[in-house]
């Protein structure tokens, strides 16, 4: 068992209106190793173009059928899909029928609620039936139709390696934002359901999956602890594809319950019955998925076999990408936006910059960087570097790519660190209100981003590494941390104590043992784990499902032609990243270069703690 921490039975609430179901590992035998799924088609440049065309078309068709659904006793909106022209909506039991103040109670059929269509119209709706065992529910839109819909067909199935689209409302419905599109692959499948590597979070509950023909193929279920065993062994790959995997209820199983839900049948029994029914749901789908034929992790959406197809697209931009450092630790990427005979001008994420930034170039050299100006609204800083070895990036002709457009984040290596799609079209915020933090940012920090167990005789063995300072510095599962800042470490609390009184931008020295050898690392402490500290209130952005880490923001994003469409500016929770369109950031250059924006950053009198 790769994950050493036991997970108990329970419905873990992520936020209002959403949950992750975590069946226990205790007392069960380890599932036998699954056989690899049959070979899947290998992508190349022409294959990527065909994929992009299909994804764009499917996304445009599917988006009109996705609805934001409110439970009767919450203001938070999750998701659903319209499956008939007269307004039948398929969603999930825990979204619509579960009473939040009483875990065993059920909202009765006929209870009033609302749904918001893709065009922003809010429609009255009422509950029909539901099945708690399969976590499915049915609603009826009661406003005037007809409605755009996608039919529920029993024969709409998928197999490992198929590409699918996940649409829903991560984070809840937001006015003016259509349901974000995410692209992933089916990693395991049975006759009743499947598991994908699409990134899913709060608000996606009840949301649909579509194939590349725009057909409804499933409804998201819950995250299961057992599905974690499907994640790649490599911690970086696991974080890009996780950190939680979700299964989906297939159309055949959903259709088998449709008649009863139309007849307004609802589950009976209280808390005890609920627990029994959820265990039955797990046994029917998730347990079988763990033992099913599966897609090799190298062929997952973020796997090296897929990212290799993007190598030609990122090649020309790599020489225009730098790694921004705090001491030896990476904190951001930078994009070379202009180059002349004396200087290279690099844009990066301002709120991640340390007091004394340096940059590592493609050839491995490290050079000092001077901060010339900062634009607080866009959270961009302009750095001035020596020009040797650097090239300005090639810009795209258009900076408003439609949903479904394939993208690659560019990093220092031959393969892009992350690939994905445009999730939401470009949009402008009328009155952005960025936080008024003094830069460089010096605020209390989060943890280091590791889980582990105490080692007899001293030390803390790392079992999992999350997106944060530890992952950025190179800490990996199996490492035994001996001390941090010279203080012995024997448990997680010791690590937290070492970082607890420090501020963002401070460096923390960690000594560990790896393969019998002593390793010393420097961690640059961050304000948050997994997401960027500054992740909203940008004047102009488009959303993507690129799973870049916070320390990879500031780098260029290219289309399949290898042209830069924008700069990653924030990792926003599980679904992906925000990108600043290229034309918007280029307009900032004259003011940034002039020096008149240099006052937006005031180096502290005392340097960072080391």
Residue pairs with C-beta under 8 A, 6 or more apart in sequence:
1 25
1 30
1 229
2 228
2 229
2 233
3 225
3 228
3 229
3 463
3 464
4 453
4 463
5 451
5 463
6 24
6 25
6 26
7 22
7 23
7 24
7 25
7 225
8 22
8 24
8 26
9 22
9 23
9 24
9 275
9 279
10 21
10 22
11 19
11 20
11 21
11 22
11 94
11 103
11 278
12 19
12 20
12 21
12 22
13 19
14 20
14 201
14 202
15 76
15 172
15 202
15 203
16 74
16 75
16 76
17 71
17 74
17 76
17 77
17 78
17 95
17 172
17 202
17 203
17 205
18 76
18 78
18 95
18 201
18 202
18 203
18 204
18 205
19 94
19 205
19 222
20 222
20 223
20 244
21 221
21 222
21 223
21 224
21 278
21 281
21 282
22 223
22 224
22 225
23 224
23 225
23 226
23 278
23 279
23 282
23 286
24 225
25 225
25 226
31 226
31 229
31 287
31 290
31 291
32 291
34 188
34 290
34 291
34 292
34 293
34 294
35 293
35 294
36 293
36 294
36 295
36 296
37 159
37 160
37 161
37 188
37 293
37 294
37 295
37 296
38 160
38 161
38 293
40 160
40 161
40 295
40 299
41 47
41 161
42 305
42 309
43 51
43 305
43 306
43 309
44 309
45 309
45 312
45 560
47 309
48 309
48 310
48 406
48 560
49 560
51 163
51 212
51 406
52 404
52 405
52 406
52 560
54 163
54 212
54 213
55 163
55 165
55 181
55 183
55 212
55 404
55 406
55 421
56 402
56 403
56 404
56 405
57 214
57 404
58 165
58 210
58 211
58 212
58 213
58 214
58 404
59 165
59 167
59 181
59 403
59 404
59 421
60 402
60 403
60 404
61 150
61 214
62 150
62 165
62 167
62 208
62 210
62 214
63 118
63 167
63 178
63 179
63 181
63 403
64 118
64 148
65 81
65 82
65 118
65 148
65 149
65 150
65 208
65 216
66 79
66 80
66 81
66 82
66 118
66 167
66 168
66 169
66 179
66 207
66 208
67 79
67 80
67 81
67 82
67 89
67 115
67 116
67 117
67 118
67 141
68 77
68 78
68 79
68 80
68 115
68 116
68 169
68 172
68 173
68 179
69 77
69 78
69 79
69 80
69 89
69 91
69 95
69 96
69 113
69 115
69 125
69 139
69 206
70 76
70 77
70 78
70 113
70 114
70 115
71 78
71 95
71 96
71 97
71 98
71 100
71 107
71 113
72 96
72 107
72 111
72 112
72 113
72 127
73 99
73 100
73 101
73 107
74 100
76 172
76 203
77 116
77 169
77 172
77 173
77 203
78 91
78 92
78 95
78 168
78 169
78 172
78 203
78 204
78 205
78 206
78 207
79 91
79 95
79 167
79 168
79 169
79 179
79 203
79 204
79 205
79 206
79 207
79 208
79 220
80 89
80 90
80 91
80 95
80 115
80 139
80 206
80 207
80 208
81 89
81 90
81 91
81 150
81 206
81 207
81 208
81 216
81 219
82 88
82 89
82 141
82 147
82 148
82 149
82 150
83 89
83 90
83 149
83 150
83 151
83 152
83 216
84 147
84 149
84 151
85 145
85 146
85 147
85 149
86 145
86 146
86 147
87 123
87 125
87 140
87 141
87 142
87 143
87 145
87 147
88 128
88 138
88 139
88 140
88 141
88 149
88 262
89 115
89 125
89 138
89 139
89 140
89 141
90 136
90 137
90 138
90 152
90 206
90 208
90 219
90 254
91 136
91 137
91 138
91 139
91 205
91 206
91 219
92 135
92 136
92 137
92 205
92 206
92 219
92 220
92 221
93 130
93 131
93 132
93 134
93 135
93 136
93 137
93 267
94 135
94 205
94 222
95 137
95 205
95 206
96 107
96 113
96 127
96 130
96 137
96 139
96 206
97 106
97 107
97 127
97 130
97 132
97 137
97 266
98 105
98 106
98 107
98 132
99 105
99 106
99 107
103 271
103 274
104 269
104 270
104 271
104 272
104 273
104 274
105 270
106 130
106 132
106 266
106 267
106 268
107 127
108 127
108 266
109 126
109 127
109 128
109 129
109 264
109 266
110 126
110 127
110 264
111 126
111 127
112 124
112 125
112 126
113 125
113 126
113 127
113 139
114 122
114 123
114 124
114 125
115 122
115 123
115 125
115 139
115 141
116 122
116 123
116 173
117 123
117 147
118 148
118 178
118 179
120 175
120 176
121 143
123 141
123 142
123 143
124 141
124 142
124 143
125 139
125 140
125 141
125 142
126 139
126 140
126 142
127 137
127 138
127 139
128 137
128 138
128 139
128 140
128 261
128 262
128 264
129 137
129 138
129 260
129 261
129 262
129 263
129 264
129 265
129 266
130 136
130 137
130 138
130 261
130 266
130 267
131 137
131 257
131 260
131 261
131 265
131 267
132 267
132 273
132 274
132 277
132 278
133 267
133 277
133 278
133 280
133 281
134 249
134 253
134 254
134 257
134 281
134 284
135 221
135 222
135 249
135 278
135 281
136 219
136 249
136 254
136 257
136 261
137 206
137 261
138 258
138 261
138 262
141 147
150 208
150 210
150 214
150 215
150 216
151 216
152 216
152 251
152 254
152 255
152 258
153 215
153 216
153 251
153 255
154 251
154 252
154 255
155 251
155 252
156 211
156 215
156 216
156 217
156 251
157 189
157 191
157 217
157 250
157 251
157 252
158 164
158 186
158 189
158 194
158 211
158 217
158 218
158 250
159 186
159 189
160 185
160 186
160 187
160 188
160 189
160 293
160 294
160 295
161 185
161 186
161 295
161 299
162 185
162 186
162 211
162 212
163 183
163 184
163 185
163 186
163 211
163 212
163 301
164 183
164 184
164 185
164 186
164 196
164 198
164 209
164 210
164 211
164 212
164 217
164 218
165 181
165 182
165 183
165 198
165 209
165 210
165 211
165 212
166 181
166 182
166 183
166 184
166 196
166 198
166 200
166 204
166 207
166 208
166 209
166 220
167 179
167 180
167 181
167 182
167 207
167 208
167 210
168 179
168 180
168 200
168 203
168 204
168 205
168 206
168 207
168 208
168 220
169 179
169 180
169 203
169 204
169 207
170 180
170 200
170 201
170 202
170 203
170 204
170 573
170 574
170 575
171 201
171 202
171 203
171 573
171 575
172 202
172 203
173 203
176 427
177 424
177 427
177 543
178 403
178 424
178 425
179 207
180 423
180 424
180 543
180 545
180 575
180 576
181 403
181 404
181 421
181 422
181 423
181 424
181 545
182 198
182 199
182 200
182 420
182 421
182 423
182 545
182 575
182 576
183 198
183 301
183 404
183 420
183 421
183 545
184 196
184 197
184 198
184 199
184 301
185 196
185 197
185 295
185 299
185 300
185 301
186 194
186 195
186 196
186 295
187 195
187 196
187 197
187 230
187 245
187 294
187 295
187 300
188 194
188 195
188 230
188 289
188 290
188 292
188 293
188 294
188 295
189 195
189 250
189 289
189 292
190 250
190 285
190 288
190 289
190 292
191 250
191 252
192 249
192 250
192 252
192 253
192 284
192 285
192 288
193 218
193 221
193 247
193 248
193 249
193 250
193 253
193 285
193 289
194 217
194 218
194 247
194 248
194 250
194 289
195 227
195 230
195 245
195 246
195 247
195 248
195 289
196 209
196 245
196 246
196 248
197 241
197 245
197 300
197 301
197 302
198 209
198 246
198 301
198 545
199 241
199 545
199 547
199 574
199 575
199 576
200 207
200 220
200 223
200 244
200 246
200 574
200 575
201 573
201 574
201 575
204 220
205 220
206 219
206 220
207 219
207 220
208 216
208 218
208 219
208 220
209 216
209 217
209 218
209 219
209 220
209 248
210 216
210 217
211 217
216 251
217 248
217 250
217 251
218 248
218 249
218 250
218 251
218 254
219 248
219 249
219 254
220 246
220 248
220 249
221 246
221 247
221 248
221 249
221 281
221 285
222 246
222 247
223 244
223 245
223 246
224 245
224 246
224 247
224 282
224 286
226 282
226 286
226 287
226 290
227 244
227 245
227 246
227 247
227 286
227 289
227 290
228 242
228 244
228 245
229 290
230 245
230 289
230 290
230 294
231 237
231 238
231 241
231 242
231 245
231 297
232 238
232 241
232 297
232 300
232 303
233 297
235 464
235 465
235 471
235 476
235 477
236 471
237 297
237 300
237 302
237 303
239 465
239 466
239 467
239 471
239 547
239 549
240 302
240 418
240 547
241 297
241 300
241 301
241 302
241 547
243 466
243 530
243 574
244 574
247 285
247 286
247 289
249 285
267 273
267 274
267 277
269 277
296 303
297 303
298 304
298 305
299 305
299 306
300 306
301 419
301 420
302 418
302 419
302 547
304 415
306 419
307 408
307 415
307 416
307 419
308 415
310 408
310 415
310 416
310 419
310 560
311 414
311 415
312 562
313 408
313 416
313 558
313 559
313 560
313 561
313 562
314 408
314 410
314 414
314 415
314 416
314 558
314 562
315 414
315 562
316 394
316 562
317 393
317 394
317 410
317 556
317 558
317 562
317 564
318 362
318 410
318 411
318 412
318 413
318 414
319 336
319 362
319 389
319 390
319 391
320 335
320 336
320 390
320 391
320 392
320 393
320 394
320 556
321 333
321 334
321 335
321 336
321 362
321 393
321 410
321 411
321 412
321 555
321 556
322 333
322 334
322 336
322 346
322 359
322 360
322 361
322 362
322 385
322 390
322 412
323 330
323 332
323 333
323 334
323 359
323 360
323 411
323 412
324 330
324 331
324 332
324 333
324 334
324 348
324 352
324 353
324 357
324 358
324 359
324 369
324 383
324 554
325 331
325 354
325 357
325 358
325 359
325 360
325 366
326 354
326 357
326 505
326 507
326 524
326 608
327 354
327 507
327 522
327 524
327 610
328 522
329 469
329 472
329 473
329 507
329 522
329 523
329 524
330 360
330 472
330 524
330 551
331 352
331 353
331 354
331 357
331 472
331 524
331 551
332 348
332 349
332 352
332 353
332 551
332 552
332 553
332 554
332 555
333 348
333 411
333 551
333 552
333 553
333 554
333 555
333 568
334 346
334 347
334 348
334 359
334 383
334 554
334 555
335 346
335 347
335 348
335 393
335 554
335 555
335 556
335 564
335 567
336 344
336 345
336 346
336 390
336 391
336 392
336 393
337 345
337 346
337 347
337 392
337 393
337 585
337 586
337 589
338 344
338 345
338 392
338 589
339 345
339 387
339 390
339 391
339 392
340 387
341 387
342 387
343 384
343 385
343 386
343 387
344 384
344 385
344 386
344 387
344 390
344 392
345 372
345 382
345 383
345 384
345 385
345 589
345 593
346 359
346 369
346 382
346 383
346 384
346 385
347 380
347 381
347 382
347 383
347 554
347 567
347 585
347 592
348 380
348 381
348 383
348 554
349 379
349 380
349 381
349 532
349 534
349 553
349 554
349 569
349 570
350 374
350 375
350 376
350 379
350 380
350 381
350 439
350 600
350 601
351 379
351 437
351 439
351 441
351 532
351 533
351 534
352 441
352 532
352 533
352 550
352 551
352 553
352 554
353 371
353 381
353 439
353 440
353 601
354 440
354 505
354 524
354 608
355 440
355 505
355 603
355 604
355 607
355 608
356 603
356 607
357 369
357 371
357 383
358 366
358 367
358 368
358 369
359 366
359 367
359 369
359 383
359 385
360 366
360 412
361 367
361 389
361 390
362 389
362 412
363 389
365 389
367 385
367 386
369 383
369 384
369 385
370 383
370 384
370 385
371 381
371 382
371 383
371 598
371 601
372 382
372 383
372 384
372 592
372 593
372 595
372 598
373 381
373 382
373 591
373 592
373 593
373 594
373 595
373 596
373 597
373 598
373 600
374 380
374 381
374 382
374 439
374 592
374 597
374 598
374 600
374 601
375 381
375 588
375 591
375 592
375 597
375 600
376 434
376 436
376 439
376 600
377 432
377 434
377 537
377 538
377 539
378 538
378 539
378 569
378 580
378 584
378 585
378 588
379 434
379 534
379 538
379 569
379 570
380 567
380 569
380 580
380 585
380 588
380 592
381 439
381 601
382 589
382 592
382 593
393 556
393 564
394 562
394 563
394 564
395 563
395 564
395 582
395 586
396 558
396 559
396 561
396 563
396 564
396 565
396 582
397 563
398 565
399 426
399 565
399 566
399 581
399 582
399 583
399 584
400 425
400 426
400 542
400 581
401 407
401 422
401 426
401 542
401 559
401 565
402 422
402 425
403 421
403 422
403 423
403 424
403 425
404 421
404 422
405 421
405 422
405 559
406 419
406 420
406 421
406 559
406 560
407 419
407 420
407 421
407 422
407 544
407 546
407 557
407 558
407 559
407 565
407 579
408 416
408 418
408 419
408 557
408 558
409 416
409 417
409 418
409 419
409 420
409 546
409 548
409 552
409 555
409 556
409 557
409 568
409 577
410 416
410 555
410 556
410 557
410 558
411 417
411 552
411 555
417 548
417 549
417 552
418 546
418 547
418 548
418 552
419 546
420 544
420 545
420 546
420 547
420 576
421 544
421 545
422 542
422 543
422 544
423 542
423 543
423 544
423 545
423 575
423 576
424 542
424 543
425 542
426 540
426 541
426 542
426 581
427 540
427 541
427 542
428 539
428 540
429 537
429 538
429 539
429 540
429 541
432 537
432 538
432 539
433 537
434 534
434 537
434 538
435 534
435 537
437 443
437 534
438 602
439 600
439 601
439 602
440 505
440 601
440 603
440 604
441 504
441 505
441 527
441 533
442 503
442 504
442 505
442 604
443 503
443 504
443 527
443 533
444 503
444 504
444 527
445 499
445 502
445 503
445 504
445 506
445 525
445 526
445 527
446 468
446 526
446 527
446 528
446 529
447 468
447 495
447 496
447 499
447 529
448 468
448 469
448 470
448 475
448 495
448 499
448 508
448 523
448 525
449 465
449 466
449 467
449 468
449 469
449 470
449 471
449 529
449 530
450 462
450 464
450 465
450 466
450 470
450 475
450 481
450 492
450 495
451 462
451 463
451 464
451 465
451 466
451 492
452 460
452 461
452 462
452 463
452 464
452 481
452 492
453 460
453 461
453 463
454 460
454 461
454 490
454 491
455 461
455 480
455 490
458 482
458 488
458 490
459 480
459 481
459 482
459 489
459 490
459 513
460 480
460 481
460 489
460 490
460 491
460 492
460 494
460 495
461 478
461 479
461 480
461 481
462 470
462 475
462 476
462 477
462 478
462 479
462 480
462 481
463 477
464 477
465 471
465 475
465 476
465 477
466 529
466 530
467 529
467 530
467 549
467 550
467 571
468 526
468 529
468 530
468 550
469 508
469 523
469 524
469 525
469 526
470 523
471 549
472 523
472 524
472 549
472 551
473 510
473 521
473 522
473 523
473 524
474 521
475 481
475 510
475 512
475 521
475 523
476 514
478 514
479 512
479 513
479 514
479 519
480 512
480 513
480 514
481 489
481 495
481 510
481 511
481 512
482 488
482 489
482 511
482 512
482 513
483 489
483 510
483 511
484 494
484 495
484 498
484 499
484 508
484 509
484 510
484 511
485 498
485 508
485 509
486 509
487 494
487 497
487 498
488 494
489 495
489 498
498 508
499 508
499 525
502 508
502 525
502 609
503 525
503 608
503 609
504 525
504 526
504 527
504 533
505 524
505 525
505 608
506 524
506 525
506 608
506 609
506 610
507 522
507 523
507 524
507 525
507 608
507 609
507 610
508 522
508 523
508 525
509 520
509 521
509 522
509 523
509 610
510 520
510 521
510 522
510 523
511 518
511 519
511 520
512 518
512 519
512 521
513 519
522 610
526 533
526 550
526 551
527 533
528 550
530 550
530 571
530 573
530 574
531 550
531 570
531 571
531 572
531 573
532 550
532 553
532 569
532 570
532 571
532 572
533 550
534 570
535 570
535 571
535 572
535 578
536 570
536 572
538 569
538 570
538 578
538 580
539 584
540 580
540 581
540 584
541 569
541 578
541 579
541 580
541 581
542 566
542 578
542 579
542 581
543 572
543 575
543 576
543 577
543 578
543 579
544 557
544 576
544 577
544 578
544 579
545 575
545 576
546 557
546 568
546 576
546 577
546 579
547 571
547 576
547 577
548 555
548 568
548 571
548 577
549 571
550 571
552 568
552 571
553 568
553 569
553 570
553 571
553 577
554 567
554 568
554 569
555 567
555 568
556 564
556 566
556 567
556 568
557 564
557 565
557 566
557 567
557 568
557 579
558 564
558 565
559 565
564 582
565 579
565 581
565 582
566 579
566 580
566 581
566 582
566 585
567 579
567 580
567 582
567 585
568 577
568 578
568 579
569 577
569 578
569 579
569 580
570 577
570 578
571 577
572 578
591 597
